[in-house]
Amino acid sequence: MKLESNPVEKTITARGMIGDFDNAISADDFRAVLDEHRGQDVTILLNSEGGSVTDGLSIFNAIAEHDGEVTVHVDTLAASIATVICCAADRVVMNSNAKYMVHRCWTAAMGNCKDFRKMADTMDMLDGDIASVYSDRTGMASDDLLAMMDNETWLTAEEAVSQGFVDEVHEIKKVAPKAELKQEVLAALPPALPANVLAGMRRRLRLSRR
């Protein structure tokens, strides 16, 4: 788990599971970090497989009520309740190789038949709350979204944009090595420069590699 705030850069890094348990991001901890950006725009750098529905909804509420513009930038994964957190943002960006997964909530339970029926009813209620959040974000009907959740639907970044969950895809491209950039600079030099000037520039570039 990693939860860090950088008010200077106006970023919050949130990497890991969501919930009030060991090695996870609790709603209380996230709210405290978000409060450091009160009145400011902030970008949340998110990578999460999901976790606790109630903590996730509390984080959703905190983001929705933040008095500044919030951008969520998904690194490689927003799954389960982490997708609900995304929906609270004013703008959602996903890296081109990231994935977005929606499903019905699940739990472990014990008890008699009445306990299990009651738990199923509670889970239906929570799924309805989640579908309502998705509907507000995407404009899709809640029944259609519940069908997607039934099937544990995985979306690419492009598909998440087309469905309305995400606003923009950030294309991941390899950065050219510095040596290649230097060669590009040399290739772009005007041929009319005197030979001694070209030789001096090449010599300085070679020295800078050391």
N, C-alpha and C positions, 0 to 999 in steps of 0.2 A: 504494500500500500504506500502511496505517496500523495500527500496533500500539502501543497506549498502555495504561499501567497507572495506575489511580487507587486506591491503597489506602484513602484516606479515604472515597471513595464506594463502595468495594468493587466496582469495575468494571474490566474489561479490554475495550478496543475493538480488534477485529480485523476489518479491512476490506481485502480483496484476495485474490490467489491464494495457495495453500498450496504451499510448497516451498523448497528451498535454492537459489534462483536470484535474479537481480536483481529488485528491486521485488516481492518476494513474502515471505510469512511462513514462516520456517523453523521446524522443530520445536524446534531449540535456542533460538531467540529466544523462541518462545512459552513454553517451559519456564522460561526465566529470568524472564519476566514473571509467570507463574503462581506462581513461587516467592516473589514479593513478597507473596502472599496466603496464605502457609502458615498453616494452622490457622484460617482464616477462610472464611466464606461469600463467594462471589463471583458476579457476573453478567457473562457474556461477551456483549458487544454485537457480533453477528456479521453480516457481509455478505460472501459469498464465492462465486465461481464454481467453486471446487474447485482442483485442481492435482495435486501429487505424492501418490500413494497411500501411499508409505512414510512421508513426513513427516506426512500426515494420520493414519495409524495411530499414529504416535508421539505426536501431540497427543492423540488419543483415549486412549491409555494414561495420559498425564499427568493428564488430567481425571478419568479413572476412579479414579485412585489419590490424588487430591487429598483432604486431610484437612479437608474442609469441604463444605458443600452448594454445588453448582454449578448455576446457571441459565444457559441459553443463550437469548438474545433475538434472533431473526432479524429484521433490518430489512426487506429486500426480496428477498433471494436466499440460499438454501442449496442448492448444487448439487454433484453428484458427490461427491468425498471430504469436502466440507464437511458433507454430511448424516451421514456417519459420525462426524464430530466432534460433531455435535448429539447423537447417540445415547449419548455418554459422560456427558451431563449428568443430574443428578437430575430436572431439570425443563426443558422446552423451551417457549418462548413464541414465537409468530410474529405479526407485524403482519398485519392483515386483508388487505392488498394484496400480501403476500409470496408467493413461490413456492418449491417444494421439488422438486428433480429428482434421480432416481436412474437410473443407467445402468451398463453394464459398463465396466470400465476400458479405456482405449485407449492406444496408444503409437505411436511411429515406430521402425522397425527396419530393419536392413540385414544382408545375409549370404546364405548359401545356403539350400537347402530345409530342411536339418536345423536350421539356426539359427531359421528361422521356425516350425517345428513346436515347437521347444523354447520359444520365446517364447510361443506360443499356450498351451502347457501351463502356463507360469508365470502367464499372465494368468488362466487358468481357476482356478488356485489362489487368486490374489488375489480374484477375484470370489466364490469360495466363502467366503473370510474376511469379505468385506463383507456377503454375504447372511447369514452367521451373526450378525454384529453387528445387522443389521436384525431378524433373527428374535428375538434376545434382547430387543430393544426393543419390538417389536410383538406378539409371540406368533404371527406368521404362519409358515407353513412355508417353508423355504429355497427349495424348488422354485418356489413361487408368487412369492417375491421375485426370484428369478433371471429369471422370466418378465417381471416388471415392469422389471427392468434391461435385458432384451433389447429392450424396446420404448421405452427412454429415456422413462420416465414422469414427467410434470410434474403436480404436485399443487398445488391452492390451499391456503391455510391451513386451511380447513374440512375439505378432503379429507385433509390430513395428520393432522389430529386424528382423523378417523373411522378412518384406517388404523392409528393408534397410534404414529405417528412423533412427534407433537407433543401436548403436554398442554393448551395454552390458546391461544386467538386473542385478540390485543390489538386491539381495534377502533380504527382511526384515524379521528378526527373533527377537523374544523376547530375551532380555538379561537376563541371569539367575540372580536372586537376590543374593546379597552378602552372605546371610546366607546359600543358597544352595551351593555356591562355597566353603565356609568354610567346609561344610560337606564333599564335594568331596575331599578336601585336607586331612581331617582326615581319610577318607576311603582309601586314597592312601598311608598312612603311612606304612612303613614296620612293620610287626607284631613282628619282632625280637627286636624292641627297648625296653629298660627297662621300666617297669611299671611307675617308678617315672618320666621318661622323657616324656612318653605319657601323664601322668597326668598334668605335667607342661604345655605342649603345649595346652592341652584342656582348662586349666584354663586361659591361655593367650587369647585364642580365645573367651572364654565366656566374659572376661573383655572387649575385643575390640568391642563387640556388644553394649556396654552401651554408 
